[in-house]
Amino acid sequence: GTQGQPGAIADVVFNNGKQKINMTEEVTVRNLPDQFDGTYRWGGNHNTVASRFIDLDGESTRWEITCAYTMNSFMMKIMALLFAKKFRAQHQLYMEAFKAFCEDGTDVRTGEAG
């Protein structure tokens, strides 16, 4: 598919500290500026992400995100249960980085404002 459009598939390298995860991203819904959804697959697991952007007052936007993980093995399911708080905390960091990018142009990779 066309890059960034529904049906588009891309290989993504995700760096999380010392851990590097190779995954495949598929855009499932692109209805900007209101909605952007995708599925991320790695090692037999997948994560579905639904993002909604709600205009509050013409100056502010609320970003609502829903994530659903599907794990492929018993061990991954146990880890997901044991580390649920870590998953939520990591998503909070992603949301804060996205907010900094939108508001200041800050690149999460370098910390520099654009």
Helices and strands as residue ranges (DSSP letters): E 9-16, E 19-31, E 35-42, E 45-55, E 61-70, H 74-82, H 84-104
